Amino acid sequence: MTSQLSNATQQARRPSIALISLDQAYASDFENIYADLIIQFAAQSTLQRCNDVNNMVDYLTNTTPSAIIFTDPGIATKPNARATEKLKEYVSNGGTAIFACTFSSFITPPQMSKFWSSNFYFPWQSGSYLRTEVRLNAHVAPELDLSKCVAQYSTKALFLKNVNGSDALYSPPPGAVTESLILKGDPVDTSEAAVVWARFGNGRIGYIGDVNGEEGSEKVVLAMCGLQD
């Protein structure tokens, strides 16, 4: 009985995390590329999977999770007023919404800019799509435990432009160059951000542009959720 009570107490103390996947066309990519990240979420949190708008809205109506992660661009590519209003309500009231995994891989530039401007009033747009080194700007997120995050790593990402420097959690350092075989050595725009951490209302918006599930990117997703690897 004591053991059962202890397990129940530990479960109650765990952060609650929701993985929201609104476009099943990208489900297999998410499950395959981010299998290790899913395991980490399951091990460290009370994990909920939401695979359609009704499920998402019902969950956020009845639960206030520690963080929600949009694993694909369905929230932007298949606009639904109920879903976006519930999302904005959740973040405005202090929630954390992270757009990661396959979100950046399958969203078009017009969809990207419209999603941010229409819902969060951010001027963010799709920027460069390339591989380069990015560096942690820890001062952007003093409230996060970034001790397990890497100081600098190489990532192939869809960068965002028009991001305030105070919101760019990872960006190319001065002198950064492209690392692809075709464009190797070309200078990159250091004003763009690979990882963003911005305030909206009383909550936070996170964006991870990485398209390959780099270890450095997964560490920062966990940190945004209050978890560690």
C-alpha positions as CSV (number, residue, x, y, z in Angstrom):
1,M,0.0,0.0,0.0
2,T,2.8,2.4,0.9
3,S,4.5,1.7,-2.4
4,Q,1.3,2.4,-4.3
5,L,0.8,5.7,-2.5
6,S,4.4,6.7,-3.2
7,N,4.0,5.9,-6.9
8,A,0.7,7.9,-7.0
9,T,2.3,10.9,-5.3
10,Q,5.2,10.8,-7.7
11,Q,2.9,10.7,-10.7
12,A,0.9,13.6,-9.3
13,R,4.1,15.7,-9.0
14,R,5.2,15.0,-12.6
15,P,4.8,17.8,-15.1
16,S,1.9,17.2,-17.5
17,I,2.9,17.4,-21.2
18,A,0.7,17.2,-24.3
19,L,2.0,16.2,-27.7
20,I,-0.4,17.7,-30.2
21,S,-0.3,16.2,-33.7
22,L,-3.2,17.6,-35.8
23,D,-2.0,16.4,-39.3
24,Q,-1.6,12.6,-39.4
25,A,0.2,12.9,-42.7
26,Y,3.3,13.5,-40.7
27,A,2.7,11.0,-37.9
28,S,5.2,8.4,-39.1
29,D,8.0,11.0,-39.6
30,F,7.4,12.3,-36.0
31,E,7.3,8.8,-34.5
32,N,10.5,7.7,-36.3
33,I,12.7,10.8,-36.1
34,Y,11.7,11.7,-32.5
35,A,11.4,8.3,-30.9
36,D,14.0,9.1,-28.3
37,L,12.4,12.4,-27.4
38,I,9.0,10.7,-27.0
39,I,10.6,8.2,-24.6
40,Q,12.0,11.1,-22.6
41,F,8.6,12.7,-22.3
42,A,7.0,9.4,-21.3
43,A,9.7,8.8,-18.6
44,Q,9.6,12.3,-17.0
45,S,6.0,13.5,-17.4
46,T,2.4,12.6,-17.4
47,L,2.1,12.5,-21.2
48,Q,-1.1,13.1,-23.2
49,R,-1.3,12.6,-27.0
50,C,-3.9,14.7,-28.9
51,N,-4.4,13.7,-32.5
52,D,-7.3,15.9,-33.5
53,V,-8.9,19.3,-32.8
54,N,-11.7,18.0,-30.6
55,N,-9.2,16.0,-28.5
56,M,-7.0,19.1,-28.1
57,V,-9.8,21.5,-27.2
58,D,-11.3,19.1,-24.7
59,Y,-7.9,18.4,-23.1
60,L,-7.1,22.1,-22.7
61,T,-10.5,22.9,-21.4
62,N,-10.2,20.4,-18.6
63,T,-6.4,20.4,-17.9
64,T,-3.7,23.0,-17.6
65,P,-0.6,21.2,-18.7
66,S,2.9,22.4,-18.0
67,A,3.6,22.6,-21.7
68,I,2.2,21.6,-25.0
69,I,4.2,20.7,-28.1
70,F,2.9,20.9,-31.6
71,T,4.7,18.2,-33.4
72,D,3.5,19.1,-36.9
73,P,2.2,22.2,-38.7
74,G,-1.4,21.1,-38.7
75,I,-2.4,24.0,-36.3
76,A,-1.2,26.4,-39.1
77,T,-1.8,24.5,-42.3
78,K,-5.3,23.4,-41.4
79,P,-6.7,26.5,-39.5
80,N,-9.4,25.8,-37.0
81,A,-10.9,28.7,-35.0
82,R,-11.6,26.5,-32.0
83,A,-8.1,25.2,-31.9
84,T,-6.3,28.6,-32.3
85,E,-8.6,30.3,-29.8
86,K,-8.0,27.6,-27.2
87,L,-4.2,27.8,-27.9
88,K,-4.1,31.6,-27.4
89,E,-6.2,31.3,-24.2
90,Y,-3.8,28.7,-22.8
91,V,-0.7,30.7,-23.5
92,S,-2.1,34.0,-22.5
93,N,-3.0,32.5,-19.1
94,G,0.6,31.4,-18.5
95,G,1.0,28.2,-20.6
96,T,4.0,27.2,-22.7
97,A,3.4,26.2,-26.3
98,I,6.3,24.8,-28.3
99,F,6.3,24.4,-32.1
100,A,8.9,21.7,-32.9
101,C,9.7,18.4,-34.5
102,T,8.1,18.3,-38.0
103,F,6.4,21.7,-37.6
104,S,9.3,23.5,-39.5
105,S,9.7,20.8,-42.0
106,F,6.3,20.9,-43.7
107,I,5.0,24.5,-43.3
108,T,5.2,26.9,-46.3
109,P,6.5,30.5,-46.0
110,P,3.0,32.1,-46.4
111,Q,1.5,29.7,-43.8
112,M,4.3,30.5,-41.4
113,S,4.0,34.3,-41.5
114,K,0.2,34.2,-41.4
115,F,0.1,31.9,-38.4
116,W,2.4,34.1,-36.3
117,S,0.9,37.4,-37.4
118,S,-2.7,36.4,-37.2
119,N,-2.6,34.7,-33.8
120,F,0.3,36.2,-31.9
121,Y,1.0,39.5,-33.6
122,F,4.7,38.5,-34.2
123,P,6.3,39.6,-37.5
124,W,8.2,36.3,-37.8
125,Q,8.7,34.8,-41.2
126,S,10.5,31.9,-42.7
127,G,14.1,32.7,-43.1
128,S,17.1,30.7,-44.3
129,Y,16.9,26.9,-44.7
130,L,20.4,25.6,-44.2
131,R,22.9,23.9,-41.9
132,T,25.2,26.0,-39.7
133,E,26.5,26.4,-36.2
134,V,24.2,28.0,-33.7
135,R,25.0,29.4,-30.2
136,L,23.0,29.5,-27.0
137,N,22.0,32.9,-25.8
138,A,21.2,31.9,-22.2
139,H,20.2,35.5,-21.2
140,V,17.1,35.1,-23.4
141,A,15.6,32.5,-21.0
142,P,16.7,33.2,-17.4
143,E,13.7,31.3,-16.1
144,L,14.8,28.0,-17.8
145,D,17.3,25.5,-16.4
146,L,19.6,25.4,-19.5
147,S,22.4,23.5,-17.7
148,K,22.0,20.4,-19.9
149,C,21.7,22.4,-23.1
150,V,24.8,22.6,-25.3
151,A,26.5,25.9,-25.8
152,Q,26.9,25.5,-29.5
153,Y,26.0,22.9,-32.1
154,S,25.4,22.3,-35.8
155,T,21.9,22.1,-37.0
156,K,20.0,22.1,-40.3
157,A,17.0,24.3,-39.7
158,L,14.3,26.6,-41.0
159,F,15.4,29.8,-39.4
160,L,13.0,32.6,-38.5
161,K,13.6,36.2,-39.5
162,N,12.3,39.4,-38.0
163,V,12.8,37.9,-34.5
164,N,13.7,40.3,-31.7
165,G,17.2,39.6,-30.5
166,S,15.9,39.2,-27.0
167,D,13.8,36.2,-28.1
168,A,16.5,34.4,-30.1
169,L,17.6,31.5,-27.8
170,Y,19.9,30.0,-30.4
171,S,21.3,31.9,-33.4
172,P,24.4,31.8,-35.5
173,P,27.4,33.4,-33.9
174,P,29.4,36.0,-35.7
175,G,31.4,34.5,-38.6
176,A,29.1,31.5,-38.9
177,V,29.0,30.0,-42.4
178,T,26.9,27.3,-44.2
179,E,28.0,23.7,-43.7
180,S,26.4,22.0,-46.7
181,L,28.4,20.5,-49.5
182,I,26.9,22.9,-52.1
183,L,27.0,26.2,-50.1
184,K,29.9,25.4,-47.8
185,G,31.6,28.4,-46.4
186,D,29.0,31.1,-47.4
187,P,28.2,33.6,-44.7
188,V,24.9,33.2,-42.9
189,D,22.5,35.9,-41.6
190,T,23.3,36.0,-37.9
191,S,20.1,38.0,-37.2
192,E,17.9,35.0,-37.8
193,A,17.0,32.5,-35.1
194,A,17.0,28.7,-35.1
195,V,15.3,28.5,-31.7
196,V,13.0,31.2,-30.3
197,W,11.6,31.8,-26.8
198,A,9.1,34.6,-26.7
199,R,6.6,36.0,-24.3
200,F,2.9,36.1,-25.2
201,G,0.5,37.4,-22.5
202,N,1.5,35.6,-19.3
203,G,2.9,32.6,-21.2
204,R,5.7,31.6,-23.6
205,I,6.0,30.5,-27.2
206,G,8.9,28.3,-28.2
207,Y,10.0,27.5,-31.8
208,I,12.5,24.9,-32.8
209,G,13.6,25.2,-36.5
210,D,15.7,22.0,-36.6
211,V,14.4,19.5,-39.2
212,N,16.6,16.5,-38.2
213,G,16.1,16.0,-34.5
214,E,19.6,17.0,-33.4
215,E,20.5,16.2,-29.8
216,G,21.0,19.8,-29.1
217,S,17.5,20.7,-30.2
218,E,15.9,17.9,-28.2
219,K,17.7,19.1,-25.1
220,V,16.3,22.6,-25.5
221,V,12.8,21.2,-26.0
222,L,13.1,19.3,-22.8
223,A,14.4,22.4,-21.0
224,M,11.4,24.5,-22.3
225,C,9.2,21.8,-20.7
226,G,11.0,21.9,-17.4
227,L,12.5,18.5,-18.0
228,Q,16.0,17.2,-18.4
229,D,17.5,14.3,-20.4
